[in-house]
Amino acid sequence: MYEAEVNRQLRNKQCYKKLTFNPLLSFRSELQGRLLQAVEDNTISKELHTALSMDEPTVPTLYLLPKIHKNEKIPPGRPIISGRGSLTEGICKFIDFHLKNLVINLPSYIRDTADLLQKISGVSIDNDMLLVTIDVESLYTCIKHEDGIRAVKYFLSMSELDKSLCSFIIQMLEFVLTHNFFVFNGCFYLQLQGTAMGAACAPSYANLFLGLWERDLFSDDGNDSMARVLLWTRYIDDILVIWKGTHVDLDSFMIGLNTNDVNLKFTYKAHPSCLDFLDVKIFTDEQGFLHSDVFRKETSVNALLHSSSSHPPQTIQAVPIGQFLRIRRICSSDPLFERQADDLKDRFLERGYSKRSIKKAYQRAKRTPRDDLLFPKQKTDKLHQGAKGPCTRTYGRH
């Protein structure tokens, strides 16, 4: 079944091409030529050239992660290309180092669950509004190279990076996209469309691609439906929307979104008072204010790290503390926290943790004010310098 699912995906001639040889040596020679030219042009240093070069690169391997939450009997697979030690591993990290700083400034950007909770804190909806989640289907493999590169060029042009460096980043990105090859079952393939899920720069690349699409969507004065979008915020390919209007209006809006020239396909769910997004269940109270609880998929199992695992003792001790603080952060009320805590206690007992360590972690989370977890003191590291605070840059009118 596993091989059949891989072969089904590889038969997509729009995305993949079967090769008759291992292209590693020729691709390596081409990359070295480009890197040497960049050194001669003083675009990169000799030290960076050394860091980006791979002396003995490995051949990337394709594997699938079964998505059992989609279909337990015949699960579709999420294609991952393992590029550890591959020819492009270094340049992917280099590209991502620069692109991720552009991503955090996208108006729709969600960093993580805590960031999501900050954005919906204090938000209320009326009876004529809907909570909507939108999913981008197969985002990583649907992006046409020219569309993705155009998006990255746009955001780089808005940055303060040197033009020659920007040009080099684009050149390396083009190489990554057009030389993404891998092996499966002894056969070599080249990916013709999209980016490799597993490459370090893939999330940032996909984020910027959608970021440019969003910019065009929200700047379209002729699209009257956008006035109904009160909130639009996104974690890579998962979008949370507050919609002012009926289900019929929303259906029409989604038909419009699915009519585009950048190969995007969307699915969605809508409800007037309750929806699941990431690992959070979002719901409303009688006054319409948004609240949050922990969400776990029906296929989730108790995969907490076992207490007998061969990890350092401090790691084992930190797991209960981190998990109880997590549910304290997500649960918007004390009763919700207590209910989730009771469930979490049982799951830790199943994994061999002592009642003493569980109680200690629970008590620490209970006495920690939720606001301290939800709005921690801002860090000023290099990655987040220039990033703006929560709730200030979200699309919509809420």
DRENRO-947293 format. One record per residue (C-alpha): x, y, z; residue in three letters. Coordinates in steps of 0.5 Angstrom, whole numbers. Example, Ala and Ser with C-alpha at 12.3 -4.5 7.8 and 13.67 -1.06 7.14 Angstrom:
[[25; -9; 16]; ALA]
[[27; -2; 14]; SER]
END
This chain:
[[0; 0; 0]; MET]
[[6; 5; 2]; TYR]
[[9; 4; -5]; GLU]
[[3; 4; -9]; ALA]
[[1; 11; -6]; GLU]
[[8; 13; -7]; VAL]
[[8; 11; -14]; ASN]
[[1; 14; -15]; ARG]
[[4; 21; -13]; GLN]
[[10; 20; -17]; LEU]
[[6; 19; -24]; ARG]
[[4; 26; -23]; ASN]
[[8; 28; -29]; LYS]
[[7; 36; -28]; GLN]
[[11; 35; -21]; CYS]
[[16; 29; -22]; TYR]
[[20; 27; -28]; LYS]
[[23; 20; -28]; LYS]
[[31; 20; -29]; LEU]
[[35; 15; -33]; THR]
[[41; 17; -29]; PHE]
[[44; 20; -22]; ASN]
[[45; 27; -23]; PRO]
[[49; 28; -17]; LEU]
[[56; 29; -20]; LEU]
[[53; 34; -26]; SER]
[[49; 38; -21]; PHE]
[[55; 39; -16]; ARG]
[[59; 41; -21]; SER]
[[54; 46; -23]; GLU]
[[53; 49; -16]; LEU]
[[61; 49; -15]; GLN]
[[61; 54; -21]; GLY]
[[56; 58; -19]; ARG]
[[59; 59; -12]; LEU]
[[66; 60; -15]; LEU]
[[63; 66; -19]; GLN]
[[60; 69; -13]; ALA]
[[66; 69; -9]; VAL]
[[70; 72; -15]; GLU]
[[64; 78; -16]; ASP]
[[65; 79; -8]; ASN]
[[58; 77; -7]; THR]
[[60; 72; -2]; ILE]
[[66; 71; 2]; SER]
[[71; 65; 2]; LYS]
[[68; 62; 8]; GLU]
[[61; 62; 6]; LEU]
[[63; 59; 0]; HIS]
[[66; 53; 4]; THR]
[[60; 53; 9]; ALA]
[[55; 52; 3]; LEU]
[[59; 47; -1]; SER]
[[58; 40; 1]; MET]
[[65; 35; 0]; ASP]
[[61; 29; 0]; GLU]
[[54; 30; -1]; PRO]
[[49; 24; 0]; THR]
[[43; 23; -5]; VAL]
[[36; 25; -2]; PRO]
[[31; 20; -1]; THR]
[[23; 21; -1]; LEU]
[[19; 18; 4]; TYR]
[[12; 19; 6]; LEU]
[[8; 20; 13]; LEU]
[[1; 17; 12]; PRO]
[[-4; 22; 14]; LYS]
[[-9; 17; 18]; ILE]
[[-13; 23; 20]; HIS]
[[-15; 24; 13]; LYS]
[[-17; 16; 12]; ASN]
[[-15; 11; 17]; GLU]
[[-16; 5; 12]; LYS]
[[-12; 8; 6]; ILE]
[[-9; 14; 8]; PRO]
[[-6; 19; 3]; PRO]
[[2; 21; 4]; GLY]
[[5; 27; 6]; ARG]
[[12; 27; 1]; PRO]
[[18; 29; 5]; ILE]
[[25; 29; 2]; ILE]
[[30; 28; 7]; SER]
[[36; 32; 5]; GLY]
[[41; 31; 11]; ARG]
[[48; 32; 8]; GLY]
[[45; 33; 1]; SER]
[[48; 38; -4]; LEU]
[[43; 43; -3]; THR]
[[43; 43; 5]; GLU]
[[47; 48; 6]; GLY]
[[44; 53; 1]; ILE]
[[37; 52; 3]; CYS]
[[39; 54; 11]; LYS]
[[43; 60; 8]; PHE]
[[36; 62; 4]; ILE]
[[32; 61; 10]; ASP]
[[36; 65; 14]; PHE]
[[35; 71; 10]; HIS]
[[27; 69; 8]; LEU]
[[25; 68; 15]; LYS]
[[26; 75; 17]; ASN]
[[21; 77; 11]; LEU]
[[16; 72; 13]; VAL]
[[15; 75; 20]; ILE]
[[13; 81; 18]; ASN]
[[7; 79; 13]; LEU]
[[1; 81; 16]; PRO]
[[-2; 75; 17]; SER]
[[3; 71; 20]; TYR]
[[2; 67; 26]; ILE]
[[9; 64; 29]; ARG]
[[6; 59; 34]; ASP]
[[0; 57; 38]; THR]
[[1; 63; 43]; ALA]
[[1; 68; 38]; ASP]
[[-5; 65; 35]; LEU]
[[-8; 66; 42]; LEU]
[[-6; 73; 43]; GLN]
[[-9; 75; 36]; LYS]
[[-16; 72; 38]; ILE]
[[-15; 75; 46]; SER]
[[-21; 80; 47]; GLY]
[[-24; 79; 40]; VAL]
[[-32; 78; 40]; SER]
[[-36; 76; 34]; ILE]
[[-44; 78; 33]; ASP]
[[-49; 73; 31]; ASN]
[[-48; 75; 23]; ASP]
[[-41; 72; 23]; MET]
[[-38; 66; 22]; LEU]
[[-32; 62; 24]; LEU]
[[-28; 60; 18]; VAL]
[[-22; 55; 17]; THR]
[[-19; 55; 10]; ILE]
[[-14; 50; 8]; ASP]
[[-9; 50; 2]; VAL]
[[-9; 44; -1]; GLU]
[[-2; 41; -3]; SER]
[[1; 48; -2]; LEU]
[[9; 45; -2]; TYR]
[[8; 42; -9]; THR]
[[3; 46; -12]; CYS]
[[7; 52; -13]; ILE]
[[10; 54; -20]; LYS]
[[17; 56; -20]; HIS]
[[16; 62; -23]; GLU]
[[10; 64; -18]; ASP]
[[14; 63; -12]; GLY]
[[21; 66; -15]; ILE]
[[17; 72; -16]; ARG]
[[14; 73; -9]; ALA]
[[21; 72; -6]; VAL]
[[24; 77; -11]; LYS]
[[18; 82; -9]; TYR]
[[19; 81; -1]; PHE]
[[27; 82; -2]; LEU]
[[26; 88; -6]; SER]
[[22; 91; 0]; MET]
[[28; 89; 5]; SER]
[[34; 93; 7]; GLU]
[[39; 87; 4]; LEU]
[[44; 89; -1]; ASP]
[[42; 88; -8]; LYS]
[[48; 84; -10]; SER]
[[46; 79; -4]; LEU]
[[39; 79; -6]; CYS]
[[41; 77; -13]; SER]
[[45; 71; -10]; PHE]
[[39; 69; -6]; ILE]
[[35; 68; -12]; ILE]
[[40; 65; -16]; GLN]
[[41; 60; -10]; MET]
[[33; 59; -10]; LEU]
[[33; 58; -17]; GLU]
[[38; 52; -17]; PHE]
[[35; 49; -11]; VAL]
[[28; 49; -14]; LEU]
[[30; 46; -21]; THR]
[[35; 41; -18]; HIS]
[[31; 38; -13]; ASN]
[[32; 31; -14]; PHE]
[[31; 24; -10]; PHE]
[[31; 17; -10]; VAL]
[[26; 12; -9]; PHE]
[[26; 5; -9]; ASN]
[[33; 5; -13]; GLY]
[[30; 10; -18]; CYS]
[[32; 17; -19]; PHE]
[[27; 23; -20]; TYR]
[[27; 31; -21]; LEU]
[[21; 35; -18]; GLN]
[[19; 40; -23]; LEU]
[[14; 44; -19]; GLN]
[[14; 46; -12]; GLY]
[[19; 45; -7]; THR]
[[21; 39; -3]; ALA]
[[18; 39; 4]; MET]
[[24; 37; 8]; GLY]
[[28; 43; 5]; ALA]
[[30; 48; 11]; ALA]
[[27; 54; 6]; CYS]
[[21; 51; 4]; ALA]
[[16; 54; 10]; PRO]
[[19; 61; 9]; SER]
[[19; 60; 1]; TYR]
[[11; 58; 1]; ALA]
[[10; 63; 6]; ASN]
[[12; 68; 2]; LEU]
[[9; 66; -4]; PHE]
[[2; 66; 0]; LEU]
[[4; 73; 3]; GLY]
[[4; 76; -4]; LEU]
[[-2; 72; -6]; TRP]
[[-6; 75; 0]; GLU]
[[-3; 82; -1]; ARG]
[[-6; 82; -8]; ASP]
[[-12; 79; -5]; LEU]
[[-13; 85; 0]; PHE]
[[-11; 90; -5]; SER]
[[-16; 88; -10]; ASP]
[[-21; 94; -10]; ASP]
[[-26; 90; -14]; GLY]
[[-27; 85; -10]; ASN]
[[-33; 87; -5]; ASP]
[[-33; 80; -1]; SER]
[[-26; 82; 2]; MET]
[[-30; 87; 6]; ALA]
[[-34; 81; 10]; ARG]
[[-27; 79; 12]; VAL]
[[-26; 82; 19]; LEU]
[[-20; 77; 21]; LEU]
[[-15; 73; 17]; TRP]
[[-9; 70; 20]; THR]
[[-5; 64; 17]; ARG]
[[0; 59; 20]; TYR]
[[3; 57; 13]; ILE]
[[-3; 53; 10]; ASP]
[[-8; 54; 15]; ASP]
[[-12; 60; 15]; ILE]
[[-17; 63; 21]; LEU]
[[-22; 68; 18]; VAL]
[[-28; 71; 22]; ILE]
[[-33; 72; 16]; TRP]
[[-39; 77; 17]; LYS]
[[-44; 74; 12]; GLY]
[[-48; 68; 11]; THR]
[[-46; 61; 9]; HIS]
[[-48; 63; 2]; VAL]
[[-44; 69; 2]; ASP]
[[-38; 65; 4]; LEU]
[[-39; 59; -1]; ASP]
[[-39; 65; -7]; SER]
[[-33; 68; -4]; PHE]
[[-29; 61; -3]; MET]
[[-31; 59; -11]; ILE]
[[-28; 66; -12]; GLY]
[[-21; 64; -8]; LEU]
[[-21; 57; -12]; ASN]
[[-21; 61; -19]; THR]
[[-14; 64; -19]; ASN]
[[-8; 63; -24]; ASP]
[[-3; 61; -19]; VAL]
[[-5; 54; -18]; ASN]
[[-8; 54; -11]; LEU]
[[-14; 50; -9]; LYS]
[[-18; 51; -2]; PHE]
[[-22; 47; 2]; THR]
[[-26; 50; 8]; TYR]
[[-30; 49; 14]; LYS]
[[-35; 54; 18]; ALA]
[[-39; 55; 24]; HIS]
[[-42; 60; 28]; PRO]
[[-39; 59; 35]; SER]
[[-34; 53; 35]; CYS]
[[-28; 51; 30]; LEU]
[[-22; 47; 31]; ASP]
[[-15; 51; 29]; PHE]
[[-8; 48; 30]; LEU]
[[-8; 45; 37]; ASP]
[[-14; 50; 39]; VAL]
[[-21; 49; 40]; LYS]
[[-24; 56; 39]; ILE]
[[-31; 57; 41]; PHE]
[[-36; 63; 43]; THR]
[[-39; 65; 50]; ASP]
[[-46; 68; 50]; GLU]
[[-43; 75; 49]; GLN]
[[-40; 73; 43]; GLY]
[[-33; 73; 46]; PHE]
[[-28; 68; 43]; LEU]
[[-25; 63; 48]; HIS]
[[-20; 57; 47]; SER]
[[-19; 50; 49]; ASP]
[[-14; 44; 47]; VAL]
[[-16; 40; 41]; PHE]
[[-13; 33; 40]; ARG]
[[-15; 30; 33]; LYS]
[[-19; 23; 34]; GLU]
[[-13; 19; 31]; THR]
[[-8; 22; 37]; SER]
[[-5; 17; 41]; VAL]
[[-1; 18; 48]; ASN]
[[5; 19; 45]; ALA]
[[8; 23; 51]; LEU]
[[16; 21; 52]; LEU]
[[16; 15; 56]; HIS]
[[19; 16; 63]; SER]
[[24; 11; 61]; SER]
[[27; 14; 55]; SER]
[[34; 14; 55]; SER]
[[34; 22; 55]; HIS]
[[38; 26; 60]; PRO]
[[34; 26; 67]; PRO]
[[33; 34; 66]; GLN]
[[29; 33; 59]; THR]
[[25; 27; 63]; ILE]
[[23; 32; 68]; GLN]
[[22; 38; 64]; ALA]
[[16; 34; 60]; VAL]
[[11; 35; 65]; PRO]
[[12; 42; 66]; ILE]
[[12; 44; 59]; GLY]
[[6; 40; 58]; GLN]
[[2; 43; 64]; PHE]
[[4; 50; 62]; LEU]
[[2; 49; 55]; ARG]
[[-5; 47; 57]; ILE]
[[-5; 53; 62]; ARG]
[[-4; 57; 56]; ARG]
[[-9; 55; 51]; ILE]
[[-15; 54; 56]; CYS]
[[-18; 60; 57]; SER]
[[-21; 59; 64]; SER]
[[-20; 55; 70]; ASP]
[[-25; 50; 69]; PRO]
[[-22; 48; 62]; LEU]
[[-15; 48; 65]; PHE]
[[-17; 43; 71]; GLU]
[[-21; 38; 66]; ARG]
[[-15; 38; 61]; GLN]
[[-10; 37; 67]; ALA]
[[-14; 31; 69]; ASP]
[[-14; 28; 62]; ASP]
[[-6; 30; 62]; LEU]
[[-5; 27; 69]; LYS]
[[-8; 20; 67]; ASP]
[[-3; 20; 60]; ARG]
[[3; 22; 64]; PHE]
[[1; 16; 69]; LEU]
[[1; 11; 63]; GLU]
[[8; 13; 61]; ARG]
[[11; 11; 67]; GLY]
[[12; 18; 71]; TYR]
[[11; 19; 78]; SER]
[[5; 22; 81]; LYS]
[[10; 26; 85]; ARG]
[[13; 29; 79]; SER]
[[6; 30; 75]; ILE]
[[3; 34; 82]; LYS]
[[9; 38; 82]; LYS]
[[8; 40; 74]; ALA]
[[1; 41; 75]; TYR]
[[2; 46; 81]; GLN]
[[7; 50; 78]; ARG]
[[2; 51; 72]; ALA]
[[-4; 52; 76]; LYS]
[[0; 58; 80]; ARG]
[[2; 61; 74]; THR]
[[-2; 67; 71]; PRO]
[[-5; 65; 64]; ARG]
[[-3; 72; 62]; ASP]
[[4; 71; 64]; ASP]
[[4; 65; 59]; LEU]
[[0; 69; 54]; LEU]
[[4; 75; 54]; PHE]
[[11; 73; 56]; PRO]
[[16; 79; 56]; LYS]
[[19; 81; 49]; GLN]
[[25; 78; 47]; LYS]
[[30; 82; 43]; THR]
[[34; 77; 39]; ASP]
[[37; 78; 32]; LYS]
[[31; 74; 29]; LEU]
[[26; 78; 32]; HIS]
[[29; 85; 31]; GLN]
[[24; 89; 27]; GLY]
[[18; 85; 28]; ALA]
[[12; 88; 31]; LYS]
[[8; 86; 37]; GLY]
[[2; 82; 37]; PRO]
[[-5; 83; 34]; CYS]
[[-2; 90; 30]; THR]
[[-1; 87; 23]; ARG]
[[-7; 82; 22]; THR]
[[-11; 82; 15]; TYR]
[[-18; 84; 16]; GLY]
[[-22; 90; 20]; ARG]
[[-23; 86; 27]; HIS]
END
